């Protein structure tokens, strides 16, 4: 399965959106990369929709095929398709490992899952795209609790999302409930993504 290996900072500057959700990428150079990055160009309606789609896709580190498949799944759920789509992306195992604070970035979280350091409800989980259900418990494998990157990530955590509860004594996180729309990606207009795929 292909994955993006380029510069996240360049992507963030091109999309004018912090895909790491830290805002650091746009602090120093809040314009697109390259020789003509500072020239303002008018974006078409299609371009605006595509840009919004790419912002979400790069934020979660999902390839186009997986992204479209998840979008189609959201179509069959009750409620608004755009919001359901974001909830499904937020429920991915690699994303929740990141939200729990076991990793500093989603890429790092994906690597922890791929290398077998994560257990879901006590069983080893090695598929980053695995869908986690509310009530399930995510933890670091017993033999992996001494990993330096995990210790550093946990020490760097300032706060966590309300839909992820964390037990400091057991060093495990519980996916309490599906997130509410205002809790995730506040700057994203998911209706543009729906328009993009339904055009």
C-alpha positions in Angstrom: 0.0 0.0 0.0 1.5 3.3 -1.1 1.9 6.1 1.4 3.1 9.7 1.3 6.8 10.1 2.1 7.3 13.7 1.1 7.6 16.8 3.3 4.5 17.4 5.4 5.5 21.1 5.8 5.5 21.7 2.1 2.0 20.1 1.8 0.7 22.2 4.6 2.0 25.4 3.0 0.6 24.4 -0.4 -2.8 23.7 1.1 -2.6 26.6 3.5 -3.6 24.3 6.3 -1.6 22.6 9.1 -2.0 18.9 8.5 -0.2 18.1 11.8 -2.7 20.3 13.6 0.1 22.2 15.4 0.2 25.3 13.2 4.0 25.3 13.2 4.3 24.8 9.4 2.6 28.1 8.6 4.2 30.3 11.4 7.4 31.2 9.5 6.2 31.0 5.9 2.4 31.3 5.5 2.5 30.9 1.7 2.8 28.2 -0.8 6.3 26.7 -1.4 8.3 27.3 -4.6 9.4 30.3 -6.7 5.8 31.6 -7.2 4.4 30.7 -3.8 3.8 34.2 -2.7 1.7 35.1 -5.8 -2.0 35.0 -5.1 -3.9 32.9 -7.6 -7.7 32.6 -7.9 -8.9 29.1 -7.2 -11.9 27.7 -9.0 -14.9 26.0 -7.3 -13.5 22.6 -8.2 -10.1 23.6 -6.9 -11.6 24.7 -3.6 -13.3 21.4 -3.2 -10.2 19.4 -4.2 -8.1 21.5 -1.7 -10.5 20.7 1.1 -10.4 17.0 0.3 -6.6 17.0 0.2 -6.4 18.8 3.6 -8.4 15.9 5.3 -6.7 13.2 3.3 -3.2 14.4 4.2 -4.2 15.1 7.8 -5.1 11.4 8.4 -2.4 10.1 6.1 -4.8 8.0 4.0 -4.4 7.2 0.3 -7.1 8.1 -2.2 -8.5 4.5 -2.5 -9.0 4.1 1.3 -10.3 7.7 1.5 -13.0 7.1 -1.2 -13.9 3.8 0.4 -14.4 5.4 3.8 -16.5 8.2 2.2 -18.8 5.6 0.6 -19.2 3.8 3.9 -20.3 7.1 5.5 -23.1 7.3 2.8 -24.8 4.3 4.4 -24.9 5.7 7.9 -27.7 7.7 9.4 -27.1 11.4 9.7 -25.0 13.8 7.7 -22.6 12.1 5.3 -19.8 14.6 5.7 -19.7 14.5 9.5 -20.0 10.7 9.5 -17.1 10.5 7.2 -14.9 12.5 9.6 -16.1 10.3 12.5 -15.0 7.2 10.6 -11.6 8.6 9.9 -11.2 9.6 13.6 -12.0 6.0 14.6 -9.0 4.6 12.8 -6.6 2.8 15.1 -3.5 4.8 14.1 -5.4 8.1 14.7 -6.6 7.0 18.2 -3.1 5.9 19.1 -2.0 9.4 18.3 -5.0 11.0 20.1 -4.2 8.9 23.2 -0.7 10.4 23.3 1.3 7.2 22.6 2.8 9.0 19.6 3.7 12.6 18.7 2.4 12.3 15.1 0.0 10.1 13.2 3.0 8.8 11.1 4.7 7.7 14.3 1.4 6.1 15.5 1.1 4.2 12.3 4.6 2.9 12.7 3.9 1.7 16.3 0.9 -0.2 15.0 2.7 -1.7 12.0 5.5 -2.9 14.3 3.2 -4.7 16.7 3.6 -2.4 19.7 -0.2 -1.8 20.1 -2.8 -4.0 21.6 -6.6 -3.5 21.2 -8.7 -5.1 24.0 -5.7 -7.2 24.9 -5.0 -8.6 21.4 -2.1 -7.4 19.2 -3.3 -5.1 16.4 -1.1 -4.5 13.4 -3.5 -2.8 10.9 -3.4 1.0 11.2 -6.7 1.4 9.3 -8.6 -0.9 11.7 -11.9 0.7 12.9 -12.0 1.0 16.7 -15.5 0.9 18.3 -16.5 3.0 21.3 -15.7 1.1 24.5 -12.6 -0.6 23.1 -9.3 -0.2 25.0 -6.0 0.7 23.4 -2.7 0.0 25.1 1.0 -0.4 24.5 2.2 -4.1 24.5 3.7 -5.0 27.8 7.2 -5.7 26.3 7.1 -2.3 24.5 6.3 0.0 27.4 9.9 0.9 27.8 10.2 2.4 24.3 11.8 5.8 24.4 9.5 7.3 21.7 6.4 6.3 23.7 7.8 7.7 26.9 8.7 11.0 25.2 5.3 11.2 23.6 3.4 10.6 26.8 5.5 13.2 28.6 4.7 15.8 25.9 0.9 15.4 26.2 -0.8 18.6 27.5 -4.4 17.6 27.0 -6.5 14.9 25.3 -9.8 14.9 23.4 -12.8 14.3 25.6 -13.9 11.2 23.7 -10.6 9.4 24.7 -10.1 8.7 28.4 -6.6 7.8 29.6 -5.6 5.7 32.7 -2.2 6.9 33.8 -1.7 3.9 36.1 -2.3 1.3 33.5 -1.1 3.4 30.6 -4.1 2.6 28.5 -6.7 4.6 26.6 -10.4 3.9 26.1 -12.3 5.2 23.1 -15.3 6.4 25.1 -17.6 7.6 22.3 -17.7 8.9 18.8 -16.5 12.5 18.6 -18.9 15.4 18.1 -18.4 17.5 15.0 -17.1 20.6 16.9 -14.3 18.5 18.5 -12.4 17.7 15.4 -11.0 19.7 12.4 -12.9 22.9 13.1 -11.5 24.6 10.1 -12.7 21.9 7.6 -15.8 22.4 5.5 -16.8 18.7 4.9 -19.7 19.8 2.7 -17.1 20.7 0.1 -15.7 17.1 0.1 -19.3 15.8 -0.3 -19.7 18.1 -3.3 -16.4 17.0 -4.7 -17.3 13.3 -4.8 -20.9 14.0 -5.8 -20.1 16.3 -8.7 
